Amino acid sequence: MMMKSAMCAVVVVALLLLAEVGPMAEAVTCTPTELSPCLPAITSGAKPSNACCTKLKQQKPCLCGYLKNASLKQYVNSPNARKTVASCGIPFPTC
Ligand SMILES: *[C@@H]1O[C@H](CO)[C@@H](O)[C@H](O)[C@H]1NC(C)=O
């Protein structure tokens, strides 16, 4: 009996979490190549273009995921990339 109600609680929580994440995870696809307009800014430290900032804002929910990816982290976590993100008025994610 105890076990069964515990299982029910777990299922309910899982469903609540799914419902929570669903609408919040908007139609943003985490594609690092989308950030290619930012490459000049990230490689040179120059001021990012509007195209870059637009993409960066779209990809903002993805930044943490990129930071967890060793092959992307070196770019996303570089001082210039941080500068680029800041220039676009985006707070750098704390993951
Ligand atoms: C890291 O990013 C690269 C480039 O987008 C991708 O090919 C690779 O699958 C990613 N690795 C992980 C662990 O997500």
PDBQT file of the ligand as one rigid body, heavy atoms in Angstrom, charges set to zero:
ROOT
HETATM    1  C1  LIG A 101      28.896  18.959 -28.734  1.00  0.00    +0.000 C 
HETATM    2  O1  LIG A 101      28.679  19.826 -29.819  1.00  0.00    +0.000 OA
HETATM    3  C2  LIG A 101      29.028  19.279 -31.070  1.00  0.00    +0.000 C 
HETATM    4  C3  LIG A 101      28.861  20.363 -32.119  1.00  0.00    +0.000 C 
HETATM    5  O2  LIG A 101      27.551  20.833 -32.172  1.00  0.00    +0.000 OA
HETATM    6  C4  LIG A 101      28.137  18.066 -31.341  1.00  0.00    +0.000 C 
HETATM    7  O3  LIG A 101      28.463  17.494 -32.573  1.00  0.00    +0.000 OA
HETATM    8  C5  LIG A 101      28.319  17.062 -30.229  1.00  0.00    +0.000 C 
HETATM    9  O4  LIG A 101      27.420  16.006 -30.415  1.00  0.00    +0.000 OA
HETATM   10  C6  LIG A 101      28.069  17.704 -28.879  1.00  0.00    +0.000 C 
HETATM   11  N1  LIG A 101      28.407  16.766 -27.833  1.00  0.00    +0.000 N 
HETATM   12  C7  LIG A 101      27.577  16.534 -26.827  1.00  0.00    +0.000 C 
HETATM   13  C8  LIG A 101      28.099  15.613 -25.781  1.00  0.00    +0.000 C 
HETATM   14  O5  LIG A 101      26.457  16.998 -26.764  1.00  0.00    +0.000 OA
ENDROOT
TORSDOF 0
